[in-house]
Amino acid sequence: MLQAGETDAIVSDWIWAARQWEARPFVVLPYSKSVGGVMINSNDIKSIADLKEKRIAVAGGPLDKNWIMLQAIALKEYGYDIAKSADVVFAAPPLVHRKMLDGEFDAEINFWPYLARSKAQGLKFLTTTKQLSESANVSAEVPLLAYVFKQGWAKENPDLIRSFSLSSQDAKTILQQDDAAWLALKPTMKVKSEREFVALREGFVQGIPSSMDWPQISNMQSWIAFLRNNGGEKLVGTSKMLAPEMFLSVNE
């Protein structure tokens, strides 16, 4: 929709935006650090080593960042190729979620709202995106999800971008501090239980960036280097270095 001009902004990961840079330059503002992890439904799985020969469902396809990190860590720390040693299925996020709850898989990699709902149903995290990031030696404090705008549109509307950024920051501050704000949102969240409501609220709040400015570009570059080495050009594109001008700052 963004590329077709049907909307002025979307939420996506900034790595997708970086991959488009040379052909279609997009600019980004921080949105969230909540991007998921690996969830299990068995007490027999205690570490990544125990995922060998298990059934794993992955949402987002073979280039999902959590899946890329899991493969790298399984090989480096546990000495096995999880893509070959496990029974891996790729599917849409809602289907992965439903089949996981039905017990058809031993582990799932999914988007964080589905994992929050799974957690409310009694499943537990084997590892989170933050923990995977730390094991992969990439910055766990980088917000991977971003507001994405066309560069040309952003240049034409700097005041609007700044107002939008500050409004987003104010809204997230309210959601961090005011339970009443969540109660107002609750009817739109389609939760099935109080536990699910709490899990979604906690997942969102935990992902709120500390500011609307980006970390140092070196922290962002560490992600590109890791993903290039482990996911290839299909994931990060042909550029080896990030364009600093892609990352908007409200303090500039």
VEXGU-981768 format. One line per field, with one value per residue (C-alpha): residue number from 1; x, y, z; residue in one letter. Coordinates in Angstrom, 2 decimals. Layout:
<rs>
i c(NUM; ...)
east c(X; ...)
north c(Y; ...)
up c(Z; ...)
aa c(A; ...)
</rs>
This chain:
<rs>
i c(1; 2; 3; 4; 5; 6; 7; 8; 9; 10; 11; 12; 13; 14; 15; 16; 17; 18; 19; 20; 21; 22; 23; 24; 25; 26; 27; 28; 29; 30; 31; 32; 33; 34; 35; 36; 37; 38; 39; 40; 41; 42; 43; 44; 45; 46; 47; 48; 49; 50; 51; 52; 53; 54; 55; 56; 57; 58; 59; 60; 61; 62; 63; 64; 65; 66; 67; 68; 69; 70; 71; 72; 73; 74; 75; 76; 77; 78; 79; 80; 81; 82; 83; 84; 85; 86; 87; 88; 89; 90; 91; 92; 93; 94; 95; 96; 97; 98; 99; 100; 101; 102; 103; 104; 105; 106; 107; 108; 109; 110; 111; 112; 113; 114; 115; 116; 117; 118; 119; 120; 121; 122; 123; 124; 125; 126; 127; 128; 129; 130; 131; 132; 133; 134; 135; 136; 137; 138; 139; 140; 141; 142; 143; 144; 145; 146; 147; 148; 149; 150; 151; 152; 153; 154; 155; 156; 157; 158; 159; 160; 161; 162; 163; 164; 165; 166; 167; 168; 169; 170; 171; 172; 173; 174; 175; 176; 177; 178; 179; 180; 181; 182; 183; 184; 185; 186; 187; 188; 189; 190; 191; 192; 193; 194; 195; 196; 197; 198; 199; 200; 201; 202; 203; 204; 205; 206; 207; 208; 209; 210; 211; 212; 213; 214; 215; 216; 217; 218; 219; 220; 221; 222; 223; 224; 225; 226; 227; 228; 229; 230; 231; 232; 233; 234; 235; 236; 237; 238; 239; 240; 241; 242; 243; 244; 245; 246; 247; 248; 249; 250; 251; 252)
east c(0.00; 2.85; 4.58; 1.30; 0.67; -2.47; -1.11; 1.54; 2.98; 3.11; 4.56; 7.20; 10.72; 13.43; 15.51; 12.85; 13.14; 16.93; 16.64; 14.58; 16.85; 18.60; 15.47; 12.80; 14.21; 12.15; 12.87; 11.99; 11.08; 11.24; 8.02; 8.65; 11.17; 8.46; 9.02; 8.57; 10.79; 10.48; 7.59; 7.19; 4.42; 6.52; 8.55; 10.88; 12.35; 14.75; 17.20; 17.79; 19.65; 16.36; 14.73; 16.54; 14.03; 11.10; 8.27; 8.75; 6.29; 7.65; 5.51; 6.94; 8.77; 12.36; 13.79; 12.17; 14.81; 14.12; 14.43; 17.70; 19.10; 17.89; 19.66; 22.91; 22.87; 21.94; 24.92; 27.40; 26.52; 25.04; 26.69; 23.71; 21.80; 18.31; 16.84; 17.86; 17.54; 14.01; 10.70; 10.13; 6.88; 6.30; 2.76; 0.70; 0.80; -2.85; -2.49; 0.79; -0.87; -3.92; -1.98; 0.45; -2.41; -3.81; -0.53; 0.54; 3.92; 6.52; 7.70; 6.64; 8.25; 5.52; 4.72; 4.58; 0.78; 0.20; 2.91; 1.28; -2.00; -0.22; 1.38; -2.07; -3.02; -0.18; 2.63; 6.03; 9.00; 12.07; 13.85; 12.86; 14.06; 16.09; 17.83; 18.46; 19.91; 22.29; 23.45; 23.94; 26.00; 23.68; 22.17; 19.06; 18.10; 17.52; 13.79; 13.29; 9.77; 9.46; 7.11; 8.07; 7.57; 8.60; 11.68; 10.26; 7.03; 8.94; 11.08; 7.94; 6.30; 8.97; 6.62; 4.01; 6.64; 7.85; 4.31; 3.51; 6.66; 5.98; 2.33; 3.41; 5.82; 3.14; 0.64; 3.12; 3.96; 0.25; 0.03; 3.03; 1.51; -2.28; -4.31; -7.49; -6.15; -5.88; -9.40; -10.62; -8.79; -9.85; -13.11; -11.14; -8.52; -10.82; -9.35; -10.83; -9.74; -8.26; -4.97; -4.84; -5.54; -2.73; -0.29; -0.97; -0.67; 2.62; 4.04; 3.26; 4.66; 7.86; 8.45; 8.16; 11.49; 13.16; 12.96; 11.91; 15.57; 17.61; 20.62; 24.07; 24.30; 26.91; 24.23; 22.00; 24.88; 25.57; 22.14; 22.81; 26.18; 24.73; 21.71; 23.84; 26.19; 23.32; 20.42; 22.09; 21.05; 17.43; 17.08; 19.16; 19.65; 22.88; 24.07; 26.69; 26.43; 23.32; 22.41; 22.36; 19.81; 17.30; 16.94; 14.91; 15.56; 13.03; 15.85; 17.55)
north c(0.00; 2.39; 1.73; 2.14; 5.52; 4.34; 5.31; 7.68; 5.36; 1.70; -0.31; -2.77; -3.74; -1.28; -4.09; -4.42; -0.66; -0.90; -3.62; -1.25; 1.77; 1.97; 1.41; 2.90; 5.03; 4.85; 6.53; 5.17; 6.12; 3.66; 1.81; -1.27; -3.80; -6.50; -8.98; -12.40; -15.36; -19.15; -20.62; -24.24; -26.42; -29.14; -29.25; -31.69; -28.84; -26.96; -25.44; -24.92; -28.24; -30.01; -28.74; -31.38; -33.70; -31.62; -30.15; -26.39; -23.96; -20.65; -17.64; -15.12; -17.53; -18.81; -15.28; -14.54; -12.91; -15.09; -18.19; -16.93; -16.26; -19.63; -21.47; -19.57; -20.17; -23.86; -24.37; -22.26; -23.23; -26.71; -27.99; -28.96; -27.68; -27.16; -26.66; -30.22; -31.81; -30.61; -30.93; -27.29; -25.93; -22.36; -20.98; -17.84; -16.47; -17.28; -20.85; -21.36; -20.06; -22.30; -25.46; -24.81; -24.61; -27.83; -29.57; -30.21; -28.54; -28.68; -25.10; -22.00; -18.82; -16.26; -12.56; -11.25; -10.74; -14.42; -15.47; -13.30; -15.09; -18.46; -17.44; -16.71; -20.28; -21.72; -22.03; -20.61; -18.96; -21.05; -17.86; -14.34; -12.12; -10.15; -13.30; -14.52; -11.11; -11.23; -14.74; -13.59; -10.58; -8.01; -5.12; -6.21; -2.58; -1.81; -1.37; -3.73; -2.53; 0.95; 3.51; 3.63; 6.64; 7.43; 9.65; 12.23; 12.54; 12.88; 15.68; 17.53; 17.14; 17.56; 19.27; 16.56; 13.86; 15.55; 15.99; 12.38; 11.19; 13.22; 12.10; 8.48; 8.95; 10.64; 7.85; 5.16; 7.00; 7.00; 3.27; 2.66; 4.55; 4.56; 1.35; 3.26; 3.81; 0.04; -0.49; 1.89; -0.18; -3.57; -3.89; -3.53; -6.16; -9.18; -10.94; -14.22; -13.90; -11.53; -13.44; -12.79; -9.11; -8.84; -10.75; -8.46; -5.35; -6.52; -7.52; -4.13; -2.16; -4.23; -3.37; 0.41; 2.05; 4.29; 7.21; 8.11; 8.43; 5.54; 3.92; 4.49; 3.51; 0.89; -0.98; -0.95; -2.04; -5.05; -6.38; -5.96; -7.71; -10.64; -11.08; -10.80; -13.50; -15.79; -14.83; -13.44; -10.72; -11.92; -10.64; -7.44; -6.51; -5.73; -2.72; -3.56; -0.29; 1.40; 4.89; 7.02; 9.36; 6.51; 6.84; 9.90; 11.79; 14.13; 16.07; 17.07)
up c(0.00; 0.78; -2.52; -4.41; -2.76; -0.97; 2.44; 3.78; 6.45; 7.42; 10.28; 9.06; 10.03; 9.10; 7.58; 4.89; 4.30; 4.12; 1.48; -0.69; -0.26; -3.61; -5.70; -3.42; -0.59; 2.60; 5.92; 9.34; 12.92; 15.85; 16.62; 18.78; 20.08; 20.42; 17.61; 19.21; 19.93; 20.21; 22.20; 23.31; 24.72; 26.36; 29.57; 27.82; 25.77; 28.02; 25.54; 21.83; 21.85; 22.56; 19.35; 17.31; 15.59; 16.92; 14.85; 14.52; 12.91; 11.62; 10.70; 8.28; 6.00; 5.84; 6.06; 9.43; 11.63; 14.68; 12.52; 11.03; 14.52; 15.84; 13.01; 13.59; 17.34; 17.03; 14.71; 16.65; 20.23; 19.82; 16.67; 14.57; 11.54; 12.89; 9.41; 8.55; 11.98; 12.80; 10.97; 9.98; 8.55; 7.31; 7.52; 8.11; 11.68; 12.62; 11.35; 13.22; 16.38; 16.09; 15.21; 18.05; 20.54; 19.06; 19.88; 16.28; 16.82; 19.59; 19.06; 17.18; 15.94; 15.52; 15.69; 19.23; 19.55; 18.74; 21.18; 23.86; 23.24; 23.38; 26.67; 28.06; 27.12; 29.21; 26.67; 27.55; 25.89; 25.22; 24.18; 23.20; 20.37; 22.91; 24.16; 20.61; 19.74; 22.68; 21.70; 18.11; 19.29; 17.76; 19.68; 21.59; 22.14; 18.46; 17.69; 14.75; 13.98; 12.54; 11.08; 7.40; 5.08; 1.54; 1.71; -0.69; 1.26; 4.54; 3.11; 2.03; 5.44; 8.16; 10.63; 10.19; 10.73; 13.91; 15.24; 14.44; 16.20; 19.35; 19.39; 19.14; 22.01; 24.14; 23.41; 24.39; 27.60; 28.48; 27.76; 30.01; 32.92; 32.71; 33.15; 32.26; 28.74; 28.29; 29.58; 26.90; 24.26; 25.62; 23.61; 20.34; 21.26; 20.85; 23.87; 25.08; 28.70; 31.25; 31.02; 27.28; 27.80; 30.36; 28.13; 25.17; 27.31; 28.83; 25.44; 23.95; 26.90; 27.00; 23.36; 23.71; 22.68; 25.24; 22.80; 19.26; 18.24; 16.90; 18.60; 17.12; 13.48; 14.41; 16.36; 13.31; 11.08; 13.32; 12.40; 8.66; 8.95; 10.91; 8.66; 5.51; 6.79; 7.75; 5.48; 2.37; -0.05; -0.18; 3.37; 3.41; -0.24; -2.07; -0.06; 2.56; 4.47; 5.82; 4.68; 7.87; 6.30; 6.34; 10.12; 11.08; 14.30; 15.87; 17.54; 14.32)
aa c(M; L; Q; A; G; E; T; D; A; I; V; S; D; W; I; W; A; A; R; Q; W; E; A; R; P; F; V; V; L; P; Y; S; K; S; V; G; G; V; M; I; N; S; N; D; I; K; S; I; A; D; L; K; E; K; R; I; A; V; A; G; G; P; L; D; K; N; W; I; M; L; Q; A; I; A; L; K; E; Y; G; Y; D; I; A; K; S; A; D; V; V; F; A; A; P; P; L; V; H; R; K; M; L; D; G; E; F; D; A; E; I; N; F; W; P; Y; L; A; R; S; K; A; Q; G; L; K; F; L; T; T; T; K; Q; L; S; E; S; A; N; V; S; A; E; V; P; L; L; A; Y; V; F; K; Q; G; W; A; K; E; N; P; D; L; I; R; S; F; S; L; S; S; Q; D; A; K; T; I; L; Q; Q; D; D; A; A; W; L; A; L; K; P; T; M; K; V; K; S; E; R; E; F; V; A; L; R; E; G; F; V; Q; G; I; P; S; S; M; D; W; P; Q; I; S; N; M; Q; S; W; I; A; F; L; R; N; N; G; G; E; K; L; V; G; T; S; K; M; L; A; P; E; M; F; L; S; V; N; E)
</rs>
